Amino acid sequence: MTRSTLIVLKILVWLACLAPLCWLVWGAFTNNLGPNATGAIAFFTGRATLRLLAITLAISPLRRLLPRLSWLIKFRRLLGLFAFFYATLHMLTWVALYNNFDLQSMLADVARRRYITAGMAAWLSLLPLALTSTAWSIRKLGGKNWNRLHMLIYVAAICGVAHYWWQMKPGVLTPLAMTIVIAALLLARPILAWFQRRKARVPASV
């Protein structure tokens, strides 16, 4: 891939990742977020977080299945940071708009409502990943330790899906599609690893 092509793709990725934020800003500016503006902000930032997490999780399986797509790795950090960005906006919506920065109210929410607990666990899982997303962090932690730490993205994805389900009314299946996507992406890893090990053993047995 040429440098100019990579630059164009990065610009497109930036624009795509910023699209949900632009939609929210425009909706707020035009007073077009509906009767429950706070709920709309929470929904769109939460959905953007899960979608970006899913896209980030998809990069490794795609690279294994289609080696020609190995260049996708250049976008994984950017996508992961945008996932954390929207997760932080989602959390700040809860902190500022739902709880008005009231610490006691927030602590009570975390203790009393399991979907809040799951959401906070998801954000806390993403926090160290965002803080160690630099090349300097990789050098300091070492490749193996860095990779182990960044497996927290799996915890964040699972907690994020639980957060989505637990805030829904019984019988509402809106989170089902995202649940299937993330479950498939998580299951793809051990399955692809097993096929890779099996393929590596075949020449030795011949």
C-alpha positions in Angstrom: 0.0 0.0 0.0 1.4 3.4 -1.0 1.8 6.2 1.6 -0.8 8.4 -0.2 -3.4 5.6 -0.2 -2.8 5.1 3.6 -3.2 8.8 4.2 -6.5 8.8 2.3 -7.8 5.8 4.2 -6.8 7.3 7.5 -8.8 10.5 6.6 -11.8 8.3 5.7 -11.5 6.4 9.0 -11.3 9.6 11.0 -14.4 11.0 9.2 -16.4 7.8 9.7 -15.4 7.6 13.4 -16.4 11.3 13.9 -19.7 10.9 12.1 -21.7 9.9 15.3 -20.3 12.9 17.2 -21.1 15.3 14.3 -24.7 13.9 14.2 -25.1 14.5 17.9 -23.6 18.1 17.8 -25.9 18.9 14.8 -28.9 17.4 16.5 -28.2 19.4 19.7 -27.6 22.6 17.6 -30.9 22.2 15.7 -32.8 21.0 18.8 -33.5 17.7 16.9 -32.5 15.1 19.4 -36.1 14.3 20.3 -38.0 14.7 23.6 -35.3 12.9 25.6 -32.1 14.5 24.4 -30.1 13.0 27.2 -31.3 9.5 26.3 -30.4 10.1 22.7 -26.9 11.2 23.6 -26.5 8.1 25.8 -27.8 5.8 23.1 -25.7 7.0 20.2 -22.5 7.2 22.2 -23.1 3.8 23.6 -23.9 2.3 20.2 -20.9 4.0 18.6 -18.7 2.5 21.4 -19.9 -1.1 20.7 -19.7 -0.7 17.0 -16.1 0.5 17.2 -15.2 -2.2 19.6 -16.6 -4.8 17.2 -14.7 -3.3 14.2 -11.5 -3.3 16.3 -12.0 -6.9 17.3 -12.6 -7.9 13.7 -9.2 -6.8 12.5 -7.1 -9.7 13.9 -9.5 -12.5 12.6 -9.6 -10.8 9.2 -5.8 -10.6 9.0 -5.6 -14.3 9.7 -8.2 -15.3 7.2 -7.1 -12.8 4.5 -3.4 -12.1 4.8 -3.8 -9.4 2.0 -5.6 -7.3 4.6 -2.6 -7.2 6.9 -2.5 -3.4 6.4 -5.7 -3.2 8.6 -3.4 -3.4 11.7 -2.4 0.2 11.0 -6.0 1.3 12.0 -6.5 -0.9 15.1 -5.1 1.6 17.6 -7.0 4.5 16.0 -10.3 2.6 16.1 -9.6 1.4 19.7 -9.0 5.0 20.8 -12.2 6.2 19.2 -14.0 3.4 21.0 -12.6 4.7 24.3 -13.5 8.3 23.3 -17.2 7.4 22.7 -17.2 5.2 25.9 -16.0 8.2 27.8 -18.6 10.5 26.3 -21.2 7.8 27.2 -19.9 7.7 30.8 -19.8 11.5 31.0 -23.4 11.6 29.9 -24.3 9.5 32.9 -22.0 11.6 35.2 -23.1 15.0 34.1 -26.6 14.8 32.7 -28.1 11.9 34.7 -26.3 12.5 38.0 -25.3 16.2 37.8 -21.8 15.2 39.1 -23.3 14.0 42.4 -20.8 11.4 43.7 -23.3 9.8 46.2 -25.9 9.4 43.5 -23.3 7.8 41.2 -22.1 5.4 43.9 -25.7 4.4 44.6 -26.3 3.8 40.9 -23.2 1.5 40.6 -24.3 -0.5 43.7 -28.0 -0.7 42.8 -28.2 -1.0 39.1 -26.3 -3.9 37.4 -26.3 -2.3 34.0 -24.4 0.7 35.5 -22.0 -1.7 37.2 -21.3 -3.5 33.9 -20.9 -0.2 32.0 -18.4 1.1 34.5 -16.5 -2.2 34.3 -16.4 -1.8 30.5 -15.0 1.7 30.7 -12.5 0.8 33.4 -11.3 -2.1 31.2 -10.8 0.3 28.3 -8.9 2.9 30.3 -5.6 1.1 30.6 -5.7 0.2 27.0 -6.1 3.9 26.0 -3.3 4.9 28.4 -0.9 2.3 27.0 -1.7 2.8 23.3 1.7 4.4 22.5 4.9 2.8 21.1 6.6 3.9 24.3 4.2 1.8 26.4 4.9 -1.2 24.3 8.6 -0.8 24.8 8.3 -0.3 28.6 5.8 -3.2 29.1 7.3 -5.5 26.6 5.4 -7.1 23.8 4.0 -10.1 25.7 2.9 -8.0 28.8 1.4 -5.4 26.5 -0.6 -8.1 24.6 -1.8 -9.6 27.8 -3.0 -6.3 29.1 -4.8 -5.5 25.9 -6.8 -8.7 26.2 -8.9 -6.5 28.5 -10.7 -5.4 25.3 -12.5 -8.8 25.5 -13.7 -7.9 29.0 -14.8 -4.5 27.8 -16.8 -6.0 24.9 -18.5 -8.5 27.1 -19.3 -6.0 29.8 -20.5 -3.6 27.1 -23.0 -6.1 25.7 -24.2 -7.0 29.3 -24.7 -3.2 29.9 -26.7 -3.0 26.7 -29.0 -5.9 27.6 -29.5 -5.1 31.2 -30.8 -1.6 30.6 -33.5 -2.9 28.2 -37.0 -3.8 29.1 -37.8 -7.5 29.1 -38.6 -8.8 25.6 -36.7 -6.0 23.8 -34.2 -7.7 21.5 -32.4 -4.6 20.2 -29.0 -5.7 21.5 -29.2 -9.1 19.8 -27.5 -8.3 16.6 -24.5 -6.6 18.3 -24.4 -9.6 20.7 -24.1 -12.1 17.9 -21.4 -10.0 16.1 -19.3 -9.7 19.2 -19.8 -13.3 20.2 -18.7 -14.4 16.8 -15.6 -12.2 16.9 -14.6 -13.5 20.3 -15.2 -17.2 19.3 -13.3 -16.7 16.1 -10.0 -16.2 18.0 -9.7 -19.7 19.6 -11.2 -21.4 16.5 -8.6 -19.7 14.2 -5.8 -20.4 16.7 -6.8 -24.1 16.8 -6.8 -24.3 13.0 -3.4 -22.6 12.9 -1.9 -25.1 15.4 -3.4 -28.0 13.5 -2.0 -26.7 10.2 1.4 -26.2 11.8 1.4 -29.9 13.0 0.6 -31.4 9.6 4.1 -31.1 8.0 5.7 -32.6 11.1 3.5 -35.7 11.0 4.1 -36.4 7.3 
